[in-house]
Amino acid sequence: MSRIVEGRVVIVTGAARGIGRGHALEFARQGAKVVVNDLGAEVDGSGSSTGPAGEVVDQIRANGGEAIANGDDVSDFEGARRLVESAVEHFGDLHVLVNNAGILRDRMLVNMTAEEWDDVIRVHLRGTFAPLRHAGAYWRARSKAGEPVDAAIINTTSSSGIYGNAGQGNYGAAKAGVAGLTVIAARELGRYGVTVNAVAPAALTRMTEGLTRWQADGPQDFDPRAADNIAPLVVWLGSDQARGITGRVFNVRGGVISVAEGWRAGPGADKGARWDPAELGEIIPDLVEKAAPNVLSDGRTPEA
């Protein structure tokens, strides 16, 4: 078996269950040394436990791999710093950061509380920024010291953020922020030898098991809903084979991978002077008519 991340040191946040667990196990199977980070909280962010992360570490070690558990809260700035330091102190370096931790507090906007908004934004957006910031600073320092850097960050966004989904205003806003942060971080950290990409995964996990579209379709040899299906792309993005890929967002579900194409300027009009609001009644509807329609929640273009 080819081990495409042999010897690389990898942090995976939210790695005790679901998609993150699949990442941690596959990185280890492909030869990486893994820091399994998880607060051990419930889907809504309540509670904590070190047990699930320890179980993943035990499984990796039982399979002959190297791993340690870490229970720091990635949305806490100092906790994220300790997480990065734990990888370097234990394994001697850091090569890959996978930002995967997340919670759900789904609610229609007119019913959402400020706490539900803040909690989701904090875990997803700040919980991506804080580890990214500390890992980026580590790699920048190495680069400025003249040491070679071959590093990768893989963030987790969502179709709810890049395409939109009713009932997930807080989650979608956070995940849209993660996608935007990915593009910006790629531009900032490229000079130091760091690639930054994101994946928008679709899989059956604790966070999605209540959604109608994830109900069982009957037994089959290959389950496209399985959480482990996301890991191969993430591991590849963390390997040296992906050095030329940065600033991209990928959709992945089952055996399907596609590139998510971001916002881009469409049809426009230039008066060459300040517009009068009354003039725009003839201009804006025409521009919208010429523009591509907003995609559906799964990224597909609506049929005409």
DOFIVO-438168 format. One record per residue (C-alpha): residue in three letters; x, z, y. Coordinates in steps of 0.25 Angstrom, whole numbers, padded with zeros to 4 digits, always signed. Each point is the difference from the previous one (the first is absolute). Example, Ala and Ser with C-alpha at 12.3 -4.5 7.8 and 13.67 -1.06 7.14 Angstrom:
residues 2
ALA+0049+0031-0018
SER+0006-0002+0014
//
This chain:
residues 304
MET+0000+0000+0000
SER+0005-0003+0014
ARG+0001+0012+0009
ILE-0001-0006+0014
VAL+0002+0014+0007
GLU+0011+0005-0009
GLY+0007+0012+0007
ARG-0009+0000+0013
VAL-0005+0013+0006
VAL-0015-0001+0003
ILE-0010+0009+0007
VAL-0015-0002-0004
THR-0010+0008+0008
GLY-0013+0003-0006
ALA+0006-0002-0014
ALA-0007+0010-0009
ARG-0012-0009-0003
GLY-0006-0013+0001
ILE+0007-0012+0007
GLY+0012+0009+0004
ARG+0002+0005-0014
GLY+0001-0014-0005
HIS+0010-0003+0011
ALA+0009+0012-0004
LEU-0001-0003-0015
GLU+0003-0015+0002
PHE+0012+0003+0009
ALA+0006+0010-0010
ARG-0003-0010-0012
GLN+0008-0011+0009
GLY+0012+0010+0001
ALA-0003+0007+0013
LYS+0002+0015+0003
VAL-0013+0005+0005
VAL-0004+0010+0010
VAL-0015+0003-0004
ASN-0007+0005+0013
ASP-0014+0006-0001
LEU-0007+0011+0007
GLY-0009+0001-0012
ALA-0013+0000+0009
GLU-0014-0005-0003
VAL-0005-0014+0004
ASP-0005+0006+0013
GLY+0013+0007+0003
SER-0004+0014-0004
GLY+0008+0009-0009
SER+0014-0002-0005
SER+0008+0001-0013
THR+0014-0003-0005
GLY-0005-0002-0014
PRO-0003-0015+0000
ALA+0013-0004+0006
GLY+0007+0008-0010
GLU-0007-0007-0011
VAL+0004-0014+0005
VAL+0015+0005+0001
ASP-0001+0006-0014
GLN-0005-0014-0005
ILE+0011-0007+0007
ARG+0010+0009-0006
ALA-0006-0001-0014
ASN+0002-0015+0001
GLY+0015+0002+0003
GLY-0001-0001+0015
GLU+0004+0008+0012
ALA-0010+0006+0010
ILE-0003+0013+0008
ALA-0013+0005+0006
ASN-0003+0003+0015
GLY-0012+0006+0005
ASP+0002-0002+0015
ASP-0011-0004+0009
VAL+0004-0014+0005
SER-0009+0001+0012
ASP+0008+0012+0005
PHE+0012-0005+0008
GLU+0010+0010-0006
GLY-0006-0001-0014
ALA+0003-0015+0001
ARG+0014+0003+0004
ARG+0002+0010-0012
LEU-0005-0011-0009
VAL+0010-0010+0004
GLU+0011+0010+0000
SER-0004+0005-0014
ALA+0002-0014-0005
VAL+0014-0001+0006
GLU+0004+0014-0004
HIS-0004-0002-0014
PHE+0003-0014-0003
GLY+0011-0003+0010
ASP-0007-0011+0008
LEU-0014-0007+0003
HIS-0003-0014-0002
VAL-0015-0002-0001
LEU-0012+0008+0007
VAL-0014-0003-0005
ASN-0011+0006+0009
ASN-0012+0001-0009
ALA-0006+0014+0003
GLY-0014+0000+0005
ILE-0014+0007+0001
LEU-0014-0005+0002
ARG-0011+0006+0009
ASP-0010-0012+0000
ARG-0011+0001+0010
MET-0008-0009+0009
LEU+0005+0001+0014
VAL-0013+0006+0006
ASN+0002+0011-0010
MET+0015+0002+0000
THR+0006+0013+0005
ALA+0012+0001+0008
GLU+0007+0008-0011
GLU-0003-0011-0010
TRP+0006-0010+0009
ASP+0012+0008+0003
ASP+0003+0004-0014
VAL+0000-0015-0005
ILE+0008-0005+0012
ARG+0010+0011-0002
VAL+0002-0002-0015
HIS+0001-0015+0000
LEU+0006-0004+0013
ARG+0008+0012+0004
GLY+0003+0002-0015
THR+0006-0014+0000
PHE+0007+0001+0013
ALA+0008+0013-0003
PRO+0007-0003-0013
LEU+0003-0014+0006
ARG+0006+0006+0012
HIS+0009+0009-0007
ALA+0004-0010-0011
GLY+0002-0010+0011
ALA+0009+0009+0008
TYR+0008+0003-0013
TRP+0003-0015-0002
ARG+0003-0003+0015
ALA+0010+0011+0000
ARG+0007-0006-0013
SER+0000-0014+0006
LYS+0006+0005+0013
ALA+0011+0007-0008
GLY+0003-0013-0006
GLU-0006+0002-0014
PRO-0007-0010-0007
VAL-0016+0002+0000
ASP-0009-0007-0010
ALA-0013+0007+0002
ALA-0015-0002-0001
ILE-0013+0006+0005
ILE-0013-0003-0006
ASN-0012+0005+0007
THR-0015+0001-0005
THR-0010-0007+0008
SER-0014-0004-0004
SER-0010-0011+0000
SER-0009+0010+0008
GLY+0011+0000+0011
ILE+0003-0015+0000
TYR-0013-0006-0003
GLY-0010+0011+0003
ASN-0010+0009-0008
ALA-0012+0007+0005
GLY+0000+0015-0002
GLN+0015+0001+0001
GLY+0003+0000+0015
ASN+0010+0011-0001
TYR+0007-0005-0012
GLY-0001-0015+0005
ALA+0006+0004+0013
ALA+0011+0007-0006
LYS+0003-0011-0010
ALA+0000-0010+0011
GLY+0010+0008+0007
VAL+0009+0000-0012
ALA-0001-0015-0001
GLY+0004-0001+0015
LEU+0011+0011-0002
THR+0006-0008-0011
VAL+0002-0013+0008
ILE+0006+0008+0011
ALA+0009+0008-0009
ALA+0005-0012-0006
ARG+0004-0006+0013
GLU+0007+0013+0004
LEU+0007+0004-0013
GLY+0005-0014-0005
ARG+0013+0001+0008
TYR+0003+0012-0008
GLY-0002-0007-0014
VAL-0014+0005-0002
THR-0012-0008-0004
VAL-0014+0005+0002
ASN-0012-0005-0007
ALA-0014+0005-0003
VAL-0010-0002-0012
ALA-0015+0000+0001
PRO-0004+0004-0014
ALA-0013+0000-0007
ALA-0001+0009-0013
LEU-0009+0010-0006
THR+0005+0014+0004
ARG-0006+0013+0004
MET-0001-0005+0014
THR-0008-0013-0005
GLU-0008+0005-0012
GLY-0013+0002+0008
LEU+0000-0015+0005
THR-0010-0009-0007
ARG+0010-0012-0001
TRP+0009+0009-0009
GLN-0010+0003-0011
ALA+0004-0004-0014
ASP-0003-0014-0004
GLY+0002+0003-0015
PRO+0013+0001-0009
GLN+0010-0011+0002
ASP+0015-0002-0004
PHE+0004+0000+0015
ASP-0006+0010+0010
PRO+0001-0006+0014
ARG-0004+0013+0005
ALA+0011+0008-0005
ALA+0008+0008+0010
ASP+0013-0004-0007
ASN-0002-0015+0003
ILE+0005+0003+0014
ALA+0014+0005-0003
PRO+0007-0013-0004
LEU-0001-0006+0014
VAL+0004+0013+0006
VAL+0012+0002-0009
TRP+0004-0015+0003
LEU-0001+0003+0015
GLY+0010+0012-0002
SER+0010-0009-0007
ASP+0012-0008+0005
GLN-0008-0013-0004
ALA-0009+0003+0012
ARG+0011+0000+0010
GLY-0006-0012+0008
ILE-0014+0005+0000
THR-0004+0009+0012
GLY-0012+0003+0009
ARG-0010-0005-0010
VAL-0013+0006-0005
PHE-0004-0004-0014
ASN-0014+0001-0007
VAL+0002+0004-0015
ARG-0011+0003-0010
GLY+0001-0002-0015
GLY+0009-0012-0002
VAL-0003-0006+0013
ILE+0010+0000+0012
SER-0002-0006+0013
VAL+0006+0000+0014
ALA-0009+0006+0011
GLU+0001-0008+0012
GLY-0001+0008+0013
TRP-0006-0001+0014
ARG+0004-0013+0007
ALA-0004-0007+0013
GLY-0012-0010-0003
PRO-0007-0009+0010
GLY+0002+0003+0015
ALA-0003-0004+0014
ASP+0008+0000+0012
LYS-0006-0001+0014
GLY+0013+0002+0007
ALA-0007+0010+0009
ARG-0008+0013-0001
TRP-0013-0002-0008
ASP-0013+0004+0006
PRO-0008+0008-0010
ALA-0012-0010+0001
GLU+0008-0012-0004
LEU+0004+0006-0013
GLY-0015-0002-0006
GLU+0004-0014-0002
ILE+0015+0003-0004
ILE+0000+0011-0010
PRO-0012-0005-0010
ASP+0008-0013-0001
LEU+0013+0007-0003
VAL-0007+0008-0011
GLU-0007-0012-0006
LYS+0014-0007-0001
ALA+0007+0012-0006
ALA+0001+0004-0015
PRO-0011+0010-0003
ASN+0004+0014-0004
VAL+0002+0002-0014
LEU-0008+0008-0010
SER+0004+0014-0004
ASP+0008-0006-0012
GLY+0008-0010+0009
ARG-0008-0012-0004
THR-0005-0010+0011
PRO-0015+0000+0000
GLU-0006-0013-0006
ALA-0006-0009+0011
//
